[in-house]
Amino acid sequence: MKEFFNHLKSDFADKEYAHSYMESHAVSRLAAQIHALRNQRGWSQEQLAAQSGIAQERISKIESADFDSLTMKTLQKFSKAFDVNLHIAFDSFSCGILDVANLNREQLEVKSREDDLATSFTNQTVFVHGGGEWRAINHLRTVEIVAPRQPLKIMPSENAWQDLELPQEKIALHG
């Protein structure tokens, strides 16, 4: 995995390549998410077409990543059909690389508004005050912390932190 990150980091020194790669990933991710949300709800493309007002043929092309652009109106139709929030944001390339590396079906699935609100802001929501502002942290999940048996140290000869070496202990934290 580290080789993958280093390879992309090196390749992303070329601005055109970096943008082209991430644009392609954005199209693939959006296509995969629409497909995953439809399957999560147990819908056919025809059922999604009926819910969204988008032609089934267009949905098929979108799920196949056979599109150059989608309008905000089309994305909003999908958002309303799936009953989820549409979130569009700019992000750093390092976050984009992490998104590429960590992409999986569970990341693509989203609860509907009703299911989400029925389980949100419960005893798993933590409200934190710091720096003059309040923050709500929600959806705490099981997290594995990989802790080395020995403390990490800076390697003077390489001017970098040492790599984690096995054996390691895994500690599960439950929210």
Secondary structure, DSSP 8 states (H G I E B T S, - for coil): -HHHHHHHHHHTTSHHHHHHHHHHHHHHHHHHHHHHHHHHTT--HHHHHHHH---HHHHHHHHTT--S---HHHHHHHHHHHT---------HHHHHHHHHH--HHHH----HHHHHHHSSSTT-EEEEETTEEEEE-----EEEEEESS---EETTTTEE----S-EEEEEE--
